[in-house]
Amino acid sequence: MNDEALRQVYKAVLIAKLLYASPAWWGYDGSTLKQRVEAFIRRGMRLGLYRADDPTTMQLTDNNDDNLFSSLLTNGHNVLKHLLPDRTNYQYNLRNRRL
């Protein structure tokens, strides 16, 4: 297997398994588990399986968090949808501009 294929497998399998459900545990966990995940990714960099210009763990977890939240907003059948407050429509009563 060539180097690029190994990088793709590393990202698709190992990184995905490490950060699975990260929106649920990343913000509540202590720094020990976060350091272990970052150390694993640094080890992958030393082995040439993960590049330095690839996203950091913080960027990956933020992206997962954003994807989960946008899924909640757009998918009406999401099981967590009932936890969000009702949508508020603001009616602004602005005065007319003078020309």
C-alpha positions, -999 to 999 in steps of 0.1 A, spaced: 0 0 0 14 34 -9 19 62 17 -12 82 6 -35 52 10 -21 45 45 -28 82 54 -64 78 42 -69 46 62 -53 63 93 -77 92 90 -108 72 81 -105 45 106 -82 54 136 -89 91 139 -126 86 133 -128 59 160 -108 81 185 -131 111 180 -164 92 177 -190 110 198 -165 137 207 -192 163 211 -206 143 240 -174 138 260 -147 163 248 -160 193 268 -166 174 300 -135 152 301 -104 162 320 -72 169 302 -58 134 306 -79 118 278 -74 148 256 -36 146 260 -37 108 252 -56 115 220 -32 143 210 -2 121 218 -17 94 195 -20 119 167 15 131 173 28 95 171 10 93 138 28 124 126 62 109 135 53 77 116 42 98 86 6 88 88 -7 122 96 7 155 82 14 186 103 -9 206 80 -39 183 87 -65 196 111 -56 195 148 -77 176 173 -93 208 185 -103 216 149 -116 181 144 -137 181 175 -150 216 168 -160 205 134 -178 174 149 -196 197 173 -207 221 146 -219 191 125 -240 178 153 -256 212 161 -264 218 124 -279 184 122 -301 192 152 -313 225 136 -320 211 101 -333 176 108 -367 177 123 -366 140 132 -334 141 152 -339 125 186 -324 155 204 -345 181 186 -370 183 215 -342 196 237 -338 229 218 -360 258 227 -387 270 202 -375 292 175 -381 329 182 -391 353 155 -381 389 161 -403 417 148 -383 449 145 -402 481 145 -377 505 128 -385 540 119 -382 552 83 -350 568 72 -349 604 62 -338 609 26 
